[in-house]
Amino acid sequence: MKSIYFRNFLSTAMMVLLSFLIVGLALFFLGQNFIIDSHRSDMKENADTVTRILGTASTGELPSWSTRITLSGAALMSHNDFFVTNPDGVILSCSDDPGACPHVWKQVDGAYMQQLRAAGELETVSDLGGLFPTQRYVYAIPISESSEVGYIFVSSTRSTIIGAWEAFLWVFLAVALAVLSLALVMSLVISKKLSEPLDEMTAAARKFAHGDFSVRVREDKGTDELAALTSSFNAMADSLERSEELRNEFIANVSHELKTPMTTIAGFADGILDGTIPKEEEDKYLATIADETRRLSRLVRHMLSMSRLRSEGNDLTKRREFDLNELIIRTLLSFETRAEDKRLDVDLQLPEDHMSVVADPDSITQVLYNLLDNAMKFAEPGSKVTVSLWKQGGKAYVSVKNRGETIPPDDLPLIFDRFHKSDRSRSRDRDGVGLGLYLVKSILDAHNEDIAVTSSEGLTEFVFTLTLSREKPKSEKAKAEKAAAKAGKSAAKGARRRGSEQPAEKADGGEIPPRAQ
């Protein structure tokens, strides 16, 4: 299969050859005509010059040595042949050597002489009735206009005229070959240079196919399309390598999360079957087996949720306008019992005007549920969990804040990764599988929204955004407020309103804008 390197070189070579062929043909035909016309013009000028020299000579003086010397000198300078005739066309003198001139005293054909007398000049390609062995370019004019002294004939063979043209043509061919060779060499070098990144990409792609994602293509400095391609290719390689790392990490984490409960289940089940565990303690270990089984079920359920998010996260058909105030209250009601059991004080800070946002309400419910579950799970008993809502710049901001152990700064950038658990949660959160916050981040990414987290001095806060919908007519707005107020009464037992608090202004993993007053 021909490579792009060979095709590029071949196309360049064909274009250069075609260009030289067109120029050569044009130069051959146009240049040849130009040379012939130029030589004919020179013949006329030479004839005029000789007639001016011989113009004062009489017919009897034309065969003199001075005439022969004049004709010979003109022939040497112009590379043409000259001879003079009397008025009847008899050749009296020529530019050849006296002993070698075969034309003297010969008669020019009468037809040509008649044409010369009638037109005042003669311009033809002829052998003049056998005077010359081959066809020649011939030009003749009278020597004198006042008296019919005779005529001057200038002739030149085609080889004489074309000889200069052929010399020029050979020079052109030599230059053309030199330029062509240089162009082909440059084409080879440039084609090779252009194809090198493509060859590197091909080799890198083959290594990618075998699982080696560490290969990168050398990036050339510049802003052309090839530089952009190599940069994009390396960016793709970085993404593939990162995806492979995440995949390996995912497999390792899943293996770890599955191995622990399965080992526990198998160990206790074997102990019950082989009698190692006493009969009176079987119920205790069966309860542990049931707990570990439920943990496995939760892990599988969360993994299925991740798969569903990948396929349905960008489904715009599920997005609609809904009242965010009402959704927060509804979600918070499901944690009422947990808040009472842990003696948590829920501080619900909602604005008086209800906010309508555009999103998938089921997915946002899961976001709120996971954040509230995380906040109540790690909140200190008897402390406060704060849920706030405000709007700013076309966005609704939801904050979930709890007081408990501070998340280590090194864990903050990783808190939304799959199966990530900080050290403080591994000892206390045996029910968790490390996918809750990853699901939150995935849902919000699918909605093109942001989430940020900050944790300092025992106060941890998550803030995420949603896009506000357009303003509704007052009648619909009043109806929505009435429904939300009714739902709020049911939540009065576990939530109470307090004054607004400023959320943290900066969080690892994102920026949290200051709350509008």
C-alpha positions in Angstrom: 0.0 0.0 0.0 1.3 3.4 -1.0 2.1 5.6 2.0 1.1 9.2 2.3 4.8 10.1 2.1 5.1 8.4 -1.3 1.8 9.9 -2.6 2.7 13.4 -1.5 6.1 13.1 -3.2 4.6 11.6 -6.3 1.9 14.3 -6.6 4.6 17.1 -6.1 6.8 15.5 -8.7 4.0 15.2 -11.2 3.0 18.9 -10.6 6.6 20.1 -11.1 7.0 17.9 -14.2 3.7 19.1 -15.7 4.6 22.7 -14.9 8.0 22.4 -16.7 6.3 20.6 -19.6 3.8 23.4 -20.1 6.5 26.0 -19.8 8.8 24.1 -22.1 6.2 23.6 -24.9 5.2 27.2 -24.7 8.8 28.3 -24.8 9.5 26.0 -27.7 6.8 27.2 -30.0 6.5 30.8 -28.9 10.3 31.2 -28.5 11.0 29.7 -31.9 8.7 32.1 -33.6 10.2 34.9 -31.7 13.7 33.9 -32.7 12.8 33.6 -36.4 11.0 37.0 -36.4 13.9 38.6 -34.5 16.4 37.2 -37.0 14.3 38.4 -40.0 14.3 41.8 -38.5 18.0 41.7 -38.1 18.3 40.6 -41.8 16.3 43.7 -42.8 18.5 46.0 -40.7 21.6 44.4 -42.2 20.3 44.9 -45.7 19.5 48.5 -45.0 23.0 49.0 -43.6 24.7 47.5 -46.6 22.5 49.5 -49.1 23.5 52.7 -47.3 27.2 51.7 -47.8 26.7 50.7 -51.4 24.2 53.3 -52.3 26.6 55.6 -54.0 28.2 52.8 -56.1 27.5 52.6 -59.8 26.7 49.4 -61.6 30.2 49.1 -63.0 31.7 49.4 -59.6 29.6 46.8 -57.8 32.0 43.9 -58.6 34.9 45.8 -57.0 37.0 44.6 -54.1 35.5 47.2 -51.8 32.0 45.8 -52.5 33.2 42.3 -51.8 35.0 43.4 -48.5 31.8 45.2 -47.4 29.7 42.1 -48.1 32.2 39.8 -46.4 32.3 42.1 -43.3 28.6 42.2 -43.0 28.4 38.4 -43.4 30.9 37.9 -40.6 29.1 40.2 -38.2 25.6 39.0 -38.9 26.2 35.3 -39.9 24.1 35.9 -43.0 25.0 35.5 -46.7 25.0 38.5 -49.0 25.1 39.1 -52.8 24.3 42.0 -55.1 22.8 41.9 -58.5 22.4 44.3 -61.4 18.9 45.5 -62.3 18.3 42.4 -64.4 19.1 40.0 -61.5 22.6 38.9 -62.6 24.7 38.3 -59.5 27.8 40.6 -59.6 29.4 40.0 -56.2 28.8 37.9 -53.0 30.1 37.5 -49.5 31.8 34.2 -50.2 35.5 33.8 -51.0 36.2 34.8 -54.6 37.4 31.3 -55.6 34.6 29.5 -53.8 31.6 31.7 -54.8 29.3 29.6 -57.1 26.8 32.5 -57.6 28.6 35.1 -59.6 27.2 35.8 -63.0 24.2 33.5 -62.3 20.7 34.8 -62.9 18.0 35.1 -60.2 14.7 33.7 -61.3 12.7 36.2 -63.2 9.6 35.7 -61.1 11.4 36.8 -58.0 12.9 39.8 -59.8 9.5 40.8 -61.0 8.0 40.6 -57.5 11.0 42.6 -56.1 10.5 45.4 -58.7 6.8 45.5 -58.1 6.8 45.5 -54.2 10.1 47.3 -53.7 11.3 44.4 -51.5 11.3 40.6 -51.5 10.8 38.4 -48.4 10.4 34.7 -49.0 11.6 31.2 -48.1 13.0 29.8 -51.3 16.1 28.5 -53.1 15.7 31.3 -55.7 15.2 29.0 -58.6 18.1 26.6 -57.7 20.7 29.2 -56.6 20.8 27.5 -53.2 20.9 23.8 -52.5 18.3 24.2 -49.7 15.4 26.4 -48.8 16.5 29.7 -47.2 15.1 32.8 -45.6 15.7 35.5 -48.3 15.3 39.3 -48.1 16.1 41.7 -50.9 15.8 45.5 -51.5 17.1 48.0 -54.1 20.5 49.4 -53.4 19.4 52.9 -54.3 16.0 54.5 -54.6 17.1 57.3 -57.0 18.8 55.2 -59.6 18.4 51.5 -60.4 21.9 50.5 -59.5 21.0 47.0 -58.4 19.7 44.9 -55.6 21.1 43.5 -52.3 20.0 40.0 -51.3 20.4 38.7 -47.7 19.9 35.0 -47.0 20.2 32.7 -44.0 19.7 29.0 -43.6 17.2 27.7 -41.0 20.1 26.0 -39.1 21.7 29.4 -38.7 18.6 30.9 -37.2 17.6 27.9 -35.1 21.2 27.3 -34.0 21.0 30.2 -31.6 17.5 29.0 -30.5 18.8 25.5 -29.9 21.7 26.8 -27.8 19.1 28.7 -25.7 16.9 25.6 -25.5 19.8 23.5 -24.2 20.5 26.2 -21.5 16.8 26.1 -20.6 16.8 22.3 -20.4 19.9 22.3 -18.2 18.4 25.0 -15.9 15.0 23.1 -15.9 16.7 19.8 -14.9 18.6 21.6 -12.1 15.5 23.2 -10.8 13.5 20.0 -11.2 16.1 18.0 -9.3 16.2 20.6 -6.5 12.4 20.6 -6.3 12.2 16.9 -6.1 14.9 16.8 -3.4 13.0 19.5 -1.4 9.7 17.6 -2.0 11.4 14.4 -0.6 12.6 16.2 2.5 9.3 18.1 3.1 7.2 15.0 2.5 9.3 13.0 4.9 9.1 15.8 7.5 5.3 16.0 7.2 4.9 12.3 7.3 7.1 11.7 10.4 4.4 12.8 12.9 1.8 10.7 11.1 4.2 7.7 11.2 4.7 8.3 15.0 0.9 8.5 15.5 0.5 5.2 13.6 3.1 3.5 15.8 1.6 5.0 18.9 -1.9 3.9 17.9 -0.6 0.3 17.4 0.9 0.5 20.9 -2.4 1.8 22.2 -4.1 -1.2 20.7 -1.8 -3.5 22.7 -2.5 -1.6 25.9 0.5 0.7 26.2 -0.9 4.2 26.8 2.4 5.8 27.8 3.5 6.6 24.2 3.4 10.3 23.1 4.1 11.9 19.8 6.8 14.6 19.6 5.2 18.0 19.3 6.6 20.5 16.8 6.5 24.1 17.7 4.1 26.0 15.5 0.5 26.8 15.0 -0.2 24.9 11.8 -2.7 22.0 11.4 -0.1 19.3 11.9 1.0 20.9 15.2 -2.6 21.1 16.3 -3.1 17.4 15.3 -0.1 16.2 17.3 -1.2 18.3 20.3 -4.8 16.8 20.1 -3.3 13.3 19.7 -1.3 13.7 22.8 -4.3 15.1 24.7 -6.2 12.0 23.5 -3.4 9.8 24.7 -3.4 11.5 28.1 -7.2 11.0 28.3 -6.8 7.3 27.3 -4.1 6.8 29.9 -6.1 8.4 32.6 -9.2 6.3 31.6 -7.1 3.2 31.7 -5.8 4.2 35.2 -9.3 4.8 36.4 -10.4 1.5 34.9 -7.7 -0.4 36.7 -8.4 1.5 39.9 -12.1 0.7 39.5 -11.4 -3.0 39.0 -9.1 -3.0 42.0 -11.6 -1.1 44.2 -14.5 -3.3 43.1 -12.4 -6.4 43.8 -11.5 -5.0 47.2 -15.1 -4.0 48.1 -16.5 -7.4 46.9 -13.7 -9.5 48.5 -14.2 -8.3 52.1 -17.9 -9.0 52.5 -17.7 -12.3 50.5 -14.8 -13.5 52.6 -16.8 -12.6 55.7 -19.9 -14.4 54.4 -18.0 -17.5 53.3 -16.1 -17.7 56.6 -19.1 -17.4 58.9 -21.2 -19.7 56.7 -18.4 -22.4 56.8 -18.1 -21.9 60.5 -21.9 -22.6 61.0 -21.9 -25.6 58.6 -18.8 -27.3 60.1 -19.9 -26.6 63.7 -17.0 -24.3 64.5 -19.5 -21.6 65.6 -21.6 -22.7 68.6 -25.3 -23.1 68.1 -26.1 -20.4 70.5 -24.1 -17.8 68.5 -25.4 -18.7 65.1 -28.0 -16.0 65.1 -25.3 -13.4 65.7 -23.2 -14.5 62.8 -26.2 -15.0 60.6 -27.1 -11.3 61.2 -23.5 -10.4 60.2 -23.9 -12.5 57.0 -27.2 -10.7 56.3 -25.5 -7.3 56.8 -22.7 -8.1 54.4 -25.2 -9.4 51.9 -27.1 -6.2 52.0 -23.8 -4.3 51.6 -23.1 -6.3 48.5 -26.6 -5.5 47.2 -26.0 -1.8 47.7 -22.7 -2.0 45.9 -24.3 -3.6 42.9 -27.1 -1.1 43.0 -24.7 1.8 43.0 -22.7 0.3 40.1 -25.9 -0.1 38.1 -26.7 3.6 38.9 -23.4 4.6 37.5 -24.0 2.6 34.3 -27.4 4.2 33.9 -25.9 7.7 34.4 -23.4 7.1 31.6 -26.2 6.2 29.2 -28.9 8.6 30.3 -27.0 11.5 32.0 -27.4 13.7 28.9 -31.0 12.8 28.2 -32.6 16.2 27.7 -36.1 14.8 27.4 -36.2 14.2 31.2 -35.5 17.7 32.1 -38.3 20.1 33.1 -39.1 23.0 35.3 -39.8 22.3 38.9 -39.9 24.0 42.3 -36.5 23.6 44.0 -37.8 24.7 47.4 -40.5 22.0 47.4 -38.0 19.3 46.2 -35.6 20.2 49.1 -38.4 20.0 51.7 -39.6 16.7 50.3 -36.1 15.2 50.4 -35.4 16.5 53.8 -38.6 14.9 55.2 -37.2 11.4 54.5 -34.3 12.1 57.0 -36.6 13.2 59.8 -36.3 10.0 61.8 -32.5 9.8 61.3 -32.1 13.4 62.5 -34.2 12.7 65.6 -32.2 9.5 66.4 -28.9 11.4 66.2 -30.3 14.5 67.9 -29.4 16.7 64.9 -30.8 20.2 64.6 -31.8 20.8 60.9 -31.5 24.5 59.9 -33.4 25.0 56.7 -32.7 28.4 55.1 -35.0 28.8 52.1 -35.9 32.2 50.4 -39.4 33.5 50.6 -39.8 33.4 46.8 -39.8 30.0 45.4 -37.2 29.1 42.9 -38.0 27.3 39.7 -35.1 25.4 38.0 -34.7 23.3 34.8 -33.3 19.8 35.4 -34.2 16.2 35.8 -36.1 16.2 39.2 -35.4 12.5 39.9 -31.6 13.0 39.4 -31.5 16.1 41.5 -33.5 14.3 44.2 -30.7 11.7 44.2 -28.1 14.5 44.5 -29.8 16.0 47.5 -30.4 12.6 49.1 -26.7 11.6 48.8 -25.5 14.9 50.1 -27.9 14.9 53.1 -27.1 11.2 53.8 -23.4 12.0 53.8 -23.9 15.1 56.0 -26.1 13.3 58.6 -23.8 10.2 58.6 -20.7 12.2 59.5 -22.3 14.9 61.6 -21.5 14.9 65.3 -24.5 13.8 67.5 -26.3 16.9 68.8 -24.8 19.2 66.1 -26.5 21.1 63.3 -27.0 20.3 59.6 -27.7 23.4 57.5 -29.4 23.4 54.1 -29.4 26.8 52.3 -30.7 28.0 49.0 -30.0 31.3 47.2 -29.8 32.5 43.6 -27.2 34.6 41.8 -26.3 35.3 38.2 -29.0 33.1 36.7 -28.1 30.1 38.9 -29.6 28.6 42.0 -27.1 27.6 44.7 -27.8 24.8 47.1 -25.6 24.3 50.2 -25.5 21.3 52.6 -23.3 21.9 55.6 -22.6 19.8 58.7 -20.2 19.9 61.7 -18.0 16.9 62.3 -14.5 15.7 61.6 -12.6 17.8 59.1 -11.8 16.1 55.7 -8.0 16.0 55.3 -6.8 18.5 52.6 -5.2 15.7 50.6 -8.6 14.0 50.3 -10.6 17.0 49.1 -9.4 16.7 45.4 -10.3 13.0 45.4 -13.6 13.1 47.3 -15.7 12.8 44.1 -13.7 9.8 42.7 -15.2 6.3 42.6 -14.8 4.2 45.7 -12.8 6.9 47.5 -13.1 7.0 51.2 -11.1 9.1 53.6 -9.4 7.5 56.5 -12.0 8.9 59.0 -14.8 7.2 57.1 -13.3 3.8 56.6 -13.6 3.1 60.3 -17.0 4.5 60.8 -18.8 4.0 57.5 -19.0 0.3 56.9 -22.4 0.7 55.1 -20.9 3.0 52.4 -19.3 1.9 49.2 -17.6 5.1 48.2 -19.9 5.8 45.2 -22.4 8.4 46.6 -20.4 11.5 45.9 -19.2 10.1 42.6 -22.8 9.7 41.6 -23.5 13.3 42.7 -20.6 14.6 40.6 -21.7 12.5 37.6 -25.3 13.8 37.7 -24.2 17.4 37.9 -21.7 17.0 35.2 -24.4 15.6 32.9 -26.4 18.7 33.7 -23.4 21.0 33.0 -23.5 22.2 36.6 -20.8 22.6 39.2 -20.2 21.3 42.7 -17.6 22.4 45.2 -16.6 21.2 48.7 -14.7 22.9 51.5 -13.8 21.5 55.0 -12.0 23.4 57.8 -12.2 23.5 61.5 -14.8 20.7 61.7 -17.2 22.5 59.2 -17.8 20.7 55.9 -19.9 22.2 53.2 -21.0 21.1 49.7 -22.4 23.6 47.3 -23.9 22.8 43.8 -25.6 24.9 41.2 -28.7 24.5 39.0 -30.0 26.7 36.1 -32.9 28.9 36.9 -36.0 28.7 34.7 -37.7 31.8 33.2 -40.1 33.7 35.3 -43.7 32.3 35.4 -46.9 34.4 35.5 -48.0 35.5 38.9 -50.9 33.1 39.0 -48.8 30.0 38.6 -46.2 31.4 41.0 -48.8 31.9 43.7 -50.1 28.3 43.2 -46.6 26.9 43.5 -45.9 28.9 46.7 -49.2 27.6 48.2 -48.2 24.0 47.5 -44.7 24.5 49.0 -46.1 26.1 52.1 -48.3 23.2 52.7 -45.4 20.8 52.4 -43.3 23.1 54.7 -45.8 22.6 57.6 -45.1 18.9 57.6 -41.4 19.6 57.9 -41.7 22.0 60.7 -41.0 19.3 63.3 -37.5 18.6 62.1 -36.5 21.9 60.6 -36.5 25.5 61.7 -35.5 28.7 60.0 -32.6 30.9 61.1 -30.7 33.9 59.7 -28.6 33.6 56.7 -24.9 32.6 57.1 -22.2 33.3 54.5 -20.9 30.0 52.8 -17.2 29.6 52.5 -15.8 31.5 49.6 -13.4 29.0 48.3 -13.3 25.2 48.2 -10.9 22.6 46.9 -12.5 21.2 43.8 -14.3 24.5 42.8 -15.1 28.1 43.6 -18.1 28.9 45.8 -19.4 32.4 45.0 -20.4 34.6 48.0 -24.1 34.4 48.8 -26.1 37.3 47.5 -27.8 39.4 50.2 
